[in-house]
Amino acid sequence: MKRKNIVIFVVIGFIIFFFVVFFFVTAEWEYIGTDAAGNDYLYNTRSVSRGQDTTTVWVKVMLSDKDKASVVKEFPKINGIENINNTVTKYEINCSKNVFRATFEAWHSSEGKVIYSQSAGANVPGQFFNIPPGTMGAFFTKTICKNAGGK
């Protein structure tokens, strides 16, 4: 039984890996803006999907040298962390309530390799958080909700 669970886990892992690789190879990233720390924000125009209550989108953050150094310092035990270049996060945004949550995140090296990833399971979704006004998050949320037909 234990072996069967491992095989299922490995198969699901490969499916997710190949989906992510295919998805990012065909992605069309559009620049949103740069935050005060020098991080560049982009979103995948092909990923914007409007549901009944939420809009889903993939957002890429090209990390500034300062933030790369901060991540390396904060997570020194992650294999390959010294090569971090960007993060890619799948967000669900409730445009009418002005709240968001992350459902998947991956950290990539400059060569495009996944250094770290985590997913909020379908049965245990992450908590929604308020979007602080005047932040890059508020700016890209406004842009994405407008482009998705939201408020």
ChimeraX commands (.cxc) that place a marker at each C-alpha (Angstrom):
marker #1 position 0.00,0.00,0.00 radius 0.5
marker #1 position 2.83,2.38,0.87 radius 0.5
marker #1 position 4.54,1.67,-2.46 radius 0.5
marker #1 position 1.29,2.42,-4.33 radius 0.5
marker #1 position 1.03,5.82,-2.62 radius 0.5
marker #1 position 4.61,6.65,-3.59 radius 0.5
marker #1 position 3.94,5.70,-7.23 radius 0.5
marker #1 position 0.78,7.84,-7.28 radius 0.5
marker #1 position 2.69,10.77,-5.74 radius 0.5
marker #1 position 5.50,10.46,-8.31 radius 0.5
marker #1 position 3.05,10.26,-11.24 radius 0.5
marker #1 position 1.15,13.32,-10.03 radius 0.5
marker #1 position 4.47,15.13,-9.55 radius 0.5
marker #1 position 5.50,14.40,-13.15 radius 0.5
marker #1 position 2.14,15.56,-14.48 radius 0.5
marker #1 position 2.42,18.84,-12.57 radius 0.5
marker #1 position 6.05,19.28,-13.70 radius 0.5
marker #1 position 5.25,18.77,-17.40 radius 0.5
marker #1 position 2.19,21.05,-17.16 radius 0.5
marker #1 position 4.28,23.81,-15.59 radius 0.5
marker #1 position 7.06,23.42,-18.17 radius 0.5
marker #1 position 4.59,23.47,-21.10 radius 0.5
marker #1 position 2.66,26.36,-19.58 radius 0.5
marker #1 position 5.71,28.56,-19.16 radius 0.5
marker #1 position 7.15,27.73,-22.57 radius 0.5
marker #1 position 3.95,29.01,-24.20 radius 0.5
marker #1 position 3.43,31.90,-21.75 radius 0.5
marker #1 position 3.01,35.48,-22.91 radius 0.5
marker #1 position 4.30,37.72,-20.13 radius 0.5
marker #1 position 3.17,41.33,-20.01 radius 0.5
marker #1 position 4.97,43.88,-17.88 radius 0.5
marker #1 position 2.90,45.38,-15.06 radius 0.5
marker #1 position 5.38,47.54,-13.20 radius 0.5
marker #1 position 8.35,47.78,-10.86 radius 0.5
marker #1 position 8.05,48.02,-7.10 radius 0.5
marker #1 position 10.11,50.20,-4.74 radius 0.5
marker #1 position 12.63,47.36,-4.22 radius 0.5
marker #1 position 13.32,47.14,-7.97 radius 0.5
marker #1 position 11.42,43.89,-8.60 radius 0.5
marker #1 position 9.71,43.73,-12.01 radius 0.5
marker #1 position 6.16,42.31,-12.12 radius 0.5
marker #1 position 4.68,40.57,-15.15 radius 0.5
marker #1 position 1.56,38.52,-15.70 radius 0.5
marker #1 position 0.82,35.76,-18.14 radius 0.5
marker #1 position -1.88,37.13,-20.43 radius 0.5
marker #1 position -2.89,33.59,-21.43 radius 0.5
marker #1 position -3.47,32.58,-17.84 radius 0.5
marker #1 position -6.16,35.09,-16.88 radius 0.5
marker #1 position -9.31,33.13,-16.17 radius 0.5
marker #1 position -12.48,34.61,-14.75 radius 0.5
marker #1 position -14.62,32.37,-12.56 radius 0.5
marker #1 position -17.86,33.14,-10.75 radius 0.5
marker #1 position -16.20,34.86,-7.80 radius 0.5
marker #1 position -12.50,34.94,-8.59 radius 0.5
marker #1 position -10.05,35.74,-11.33 radius 0.5
marker #1 position -7.06,33.42,-11.60 radius 0.5
marker #1 position -3.71,34.61,-12.96 radius 0.5
marker #1 position -0.02,33.66,-12.99 radius 0.5
marker #1 position 2.32,36.47,-11.89 radius 0.5
marker #1 position 6.09,36.46,-12.37 radius 0.5
marker #1 position 8.39,38.61,-10.25 radius 0.5
marker #1 position 11.87,39.21,-11.63 radius 0.5
marker #1 position 13.81,39.73,-8.42 radius 0.5
marker #1 position 16.17,42.64,-7.88 radius 0.5
marker #1 position 19.72,41.84,-6.77 radius 0.5
marker #1 position 18.85,43.07,-3.27 radius 0.5
marker #1 position 15.83,40.75,-2.98 radius 0.5
marker #1 position 17.79,37.81,-4.45 radius 0.5
marker #1 position 20.39,38.29,-1.70 radius 0.5
marker #1 position 17.63,38.51,0.91 radius 0.5
marker #1 position 16.04,35.24,-0.24 radius 0.5
marker #1 position 19.42,33.48,-0.28 radius 0.5
marker #1 position 20.11,34.70,3.26 radius 0.5
marker #1 position 16.64,33.71,4.53 radius 0.5
marker #1 position 16.56,30.22,2.95 radius 0.5
marker #1 position 20.20,29.03,2.86 radius 0.5
marker #1 position 19.32,25.33,3.13 radius 0.5
marker #1 position 17.33,25.19,-0.13 radius 0.5
marker #1 position 19.47,23.48,-2.76 radius 0.5
marker #1 position 20.35,25.91,-5.59 radius 0.5
marker #1 position 18.90,28.99,-3.84 radius 0.5
marker #1 position 22.03,30.99,-4.69 radius 0.5
marker #1 position 20.85,30.93,-8.34 radius 0.5
marker #1 position 17.35,32.33,-7.72 radius 0.5
marker #1 position 16.20,34.70,-10.42 radius 0.5
marker #1 position 12.40,34.93,-10.27 radius 0.5
marker #1 position 9.24,33.67,-8.64 radius 0.5
marker #1 position 6.07,32.59,-10.39 radius 0.5
marker #1 position 2.85,32.50,-8.39 radius 0.5
marker #1 position -0.68,31.49,-9.28 radius 0.5
marker #1 position -3.15,33.86,-7.64 radius 0.5
marker #1 position -6.89,33.84,-7.14 radius 0.5
marker #1 position -8.24,37.37,-6.85 radius 0.5
marker #1 position -11.74,38.26,-5.75 radius 0.5
marker #1 position -12.03,41.56,-7.61 radius 0.5
marker #1 position -15.27,42.68,-5.95 radius 0.5
marker #1 position -13.99,42.05,-2.40 radius 0.5
marker #1 position -10.42,43.23,-3.15 radius 0.5
marker #1 position -8.82,40.11,-1.65 radius 0.5
marker #1 position -6.34,37.52,-3.00 radius 0.5
marker #1 position -4.63,34.25,-2.19 radius 0.5
marker #1 position -1.74,32.30,-3.65 radius 0.5
marker #1 position -2.48,28.73,-4.73 radius 0.5
marker #1 position 0.92,27.76,-6.18 radius 0.5
marker #1 position 4.40,29.24,-6.12 radius 0.5
marker #1 position 7.68,28.26,-7.77 radius 0.5
marker #1 position 11.12,29.82,-7.49 radius 0.5
marker #1 position 13.28,29.61,-10.62 radius 0.5
marker #1 position 16.99,29.95,-11.33 radius 0.5
marker #1 position 18.32,32.13,-14.12 radius 0.5
marker #1 position 18.59,28.90,-16.19 radius 0.5
marker #1 position 14.85,28.29,-15.72 radius 0.5
marker #1 position 15.21,25.37,-13.30 radius 0.5
marker #1 position 12.72,25.05,-10.46 radius 0.5
marker #1 position 14.56,25.59,-7.18 radius 0.5
marker #1 position 11.55,25.37,-4.90 radius 0.5
marker #1 position 7.80,25.02,-5.29 radius 0.5
marker #1 position 4.77,24.64,-3.10 radius 0.5
marker #1 position 1.08,24.23,-3.73 radius 0.5
marker #1 position -1.96,24.90,-1.59 radius 0.5
marker #1 position -3.97,21.70,-1.95 radius 0.5
marker #1 position -7.46,21.80,-3.40 radius 0.5
marker #1 position -8.86,20.52,-0.10 radius 0.5
marker #1 position -6.93,23.04,1.99 radius 0.5
marker #1 position -7.05,26.32,0.07 radius 0.5
marker #1 position -5.07,29.24,1.36 radius 0.5
marker #1 position -6.67,32.10,3.23 radius 0.5
marker #1 position -7.69,35.22,1.32 radius 0.5
marker #1 position -5.87,38.42,2.28 radius 0.5
marker #1 position -6.81,42.07,1.83 radius 0.5
marker #1 position -4.91,43.91,-0.87 radius 0.5
marker #1 position -3.22,46.93,0.71 radius 0.5
marker #1 position -3.96,50.15,-1.23 radius 0.5
marker #1 position -1.05,51.90,-2.90 radius 0.5
marker #1 position 1.03,48.72,-3.28 radius 0.5
marker #1 position 2.25,46.92,-6.40 radius 0.5
marker #1 position -0.27,44.20,-5.51 radius 0.5
marker #1 position -3.08,46.77,-5.65 radius 0.5
marker #1 position -1.82,48.05,-8.99 radius 0.5
marker #1 position -1.54,44.66,-10.66 radius 0.5
marker #1 position -4.85,43.51,-9.15 radius 0.5
marker #1 position -6.56,46.55,-10.65 radius 0.5
marker #1 position -4.92,45.85,-14.02 radius 0.5
marker #1 position -5.80,42.15,-14.02 radius 0.5
marker #1 position -9.37,42.62,-12.78 radius 0.5
marker #1 position -9.93,45.32,-15.43 radius 0.5
marker #1 position -8.55,43.03,-18.18 radius 0.5
marker #1 position -10.65,40.11,-16.92 radius 0.5
marker #1 position -13.85,42.11,-16.95 radius 0.5
marker #1 position -13.97,42.62,-13.19 radius 0.5
marker #1 position -14.16,45.83,-11.16 radius 0.5
marker link #1:1,2 radius 0.2
marker link #1:2,3 radius 0.2
marker link #1:3,4 radius 0.2
marker link #1:4,5 radius 0.2
marker link #1:5,6 radius 0.2
marker link #1:6,7 radius 0.2
marker link #1:7,8 radius 0.2
marker link #1:8,9 radius 0.2
marker link #1:9,10 radius 0.2
marker link #1:10,11 radius 0.2
marker link #1:11,12 radius 0.2
marker link #1:12,13 radius 0.2
marker link #1:13,14 radius 0.2
marker link #1:14,15 radius 0.2
marker link #1:15,16 radius 0.2
marker link #1:16,17 radius 0.2
marker link #1:17,18 radius 0.2
marker link #1:18,19 radius 0.2
marker link #1:19,20 radius 0.2
marker link #1:20,21 radius 0.2
marker link #1:21,22 radius 0.2
marker link #1:22,23 radius 0.2
marker link #1:23,24 radius 0.2
marker link #1:24,25 radius 0.2
marker link #1:25,26 radius 0.2
marker link #1:26,27 radius 0.2
marker link #1:27,28 radius 0.2
marker link #1:28,29 radius 0.2
marker link #1:29,30 radius 0.2
marker link #1:30,31 radius 0.2
marker link #1:31,32 radius 0.2
marker link #1:32,33 radius 0.2
marker link #1:33,34 radius 0.2
marker link #1:34,35 radius 0.2
marker link #1:35,36 radius 0.2
marker link #1:36,37 radius 0.2
marker link #1:37,38 radius 0.2
marker link #1:38,39 radius 0.2
marker link #1:39,40 radius 0.2
marker link #1:40,41 radius 0.2
marker link #1:41,42 radius 0.2
marker link #1:42,43 radius 0.2
marker link #1:43,44 radius 0.2
marker link #1:44,45 radius 0.2
marker link #1:45,46 radius 0.2
marker link #1:46,47 radius 0.2
marker link #1:47,48 radius 0.2
marker link #1:48,49 radius 0.2
marker link #1:49,50 radius 0.2
marker link #1:50,51 radius 0.2
marker link #1:51,52 radius 0.2
marker link #1:52,53 radius 0.2
marker link #1:53,54 radius 0.2
marker link #1:54,55 radius 0.2
marker link #1:55,56 radius 0.2
marker link #1:56,57 radius 0.2
marker link #1:57,58 radius 0.2
marker link #1:58,59 radius 0.2
marker link #1:59,60 radius 0.2
marker link #1:60,61 radius 0.2
marker link #1:61,62 radius 0.2
marker link #1:62,63 radius 0.2
marker link #1:63,64 radius 0.2
marker link #1:64,65 radius 0.2
marker link #1:65,66 radius 0.2
marker link #1:66,67 radius 0.2
marker link #1:67,68 radius 0.2
marker link #1:68,69 radius 0.2
marker link #1:69,70 radius 0.2
marker link #1:70,71 radius 0.2
marker link #1:71,72 radius 0.2
marker link #1:72,73 radius 0.2
marker link #1:73,74 radius 0.2
marker link #1:74,75 radius 0.2
marker link #1:75,76 radius 0.2
marker link #1:76,77 radius 0.2
marker link #1:77,78 radius 0.2
marker link #1:78,79 radius 0.2
marker link #1:79,80 radius 0.2
marker link #1:80,81 radius 0.2
marker link #1:81,82 radius 0.2
marker link #1:82,83 radius 0.2
marker link #1:83,84 radius 0.2
marker link #1:84,85 radius 0.2
marker link #1:85,86 radius 0.2
marker link #1:86,87 radius 0.2
marker link #1:87,88 radius 0.2
marker link #1:88,89 radius 0.2
marker link #1:89,90 radius 0.2
marker link #1:90,91 radius 0.2
marker link #1:91,92 radius 0.2
marker link #1:92,93 radius 0.2
marker link #1:93,94 radius 0.2
marker link #1:94,95 radius 0.2
marker link #1:95,96 radius 0.2
marker link #1:96,97 radius 0.2
marker link #1:97,98 radius 0.2
marker link #1:98,99 radius 0.2
marker link #1:99,100 radius 0.2
marker link #1:100,101 radius 0.2
marker link #1:101,102 radius 0.2
marker link #1:102,103 radius 0.2
marker link #1:103,104 radius 0.2
marker link #1:104,105 radius 0.2
marker link #1:105,106 radius 0.2
marker link #1:106,107 radius 0.2
marker link #1:107,108 radius 0.2
marker link #1:108,109 radius 0.2
marker link #1:109,110 radius 0.2
marker link #1:110,111 radius 0.2
marker link #1:111,112 radius 0.2
marker link #1:112,113 radius 0.2
marker link #1:113,114 radius 0.2
marker link #1:114,115 radius 0.2
marker link #1:115,116 radius 0.2
marker link #1:116,117 radius 0.2
marker link #1:117,118 radius 0.2
marker link #1:118,119 radius 0.2
marker link #1:119,120 radius 0.2
marker link #1:120,121 radius 0.2
marker link #1:121,122 radius 0.2
marker link #1:122,123 radius 0.2
marker link #1:123,124 radius 0.2
marker link #1:124,125 radius 0.2
marker link #1:125,126 radius 0.2
marker link #1:126,127 radius 0.2
marker link #1:127,128 radius 0.2
marker link #1:128,129 radius 0.2
marker link #1:129,130 radius 0.2
marker link #1:130,131 radius 0.2
marker link #1:131,132 radius 0.2
marker link #1:132,133 radius 0.2
marker link #1:133,134 radius 0.2
marker link #1:134,135 radius 0.2
marker link #1:135,136 radius 0.2
marker link #1:136,137 radius 0.2
marker link #1:137,138 radius 0.2
marker link #1:138,139 radius 0.2
marker link #1:139,140 radius 0.2
marker link #1:140,141 radius 0.2
marker link #1:141,142 radius 0.2
marker link #1:142,143 radius 0.2
marker link #1:143,144 radius 0.2
marker link #1:144,145 radius 0.2
marker link #1:145,146 radius 0.2
marker link #1:146,147 radius 0.2
marker link #1:147,148 radius 0.2
marker link #1:148,149 radius 0.2
marker link #1:149,150 radius 0.2
marker link #1:150,151 radius 0.2
view
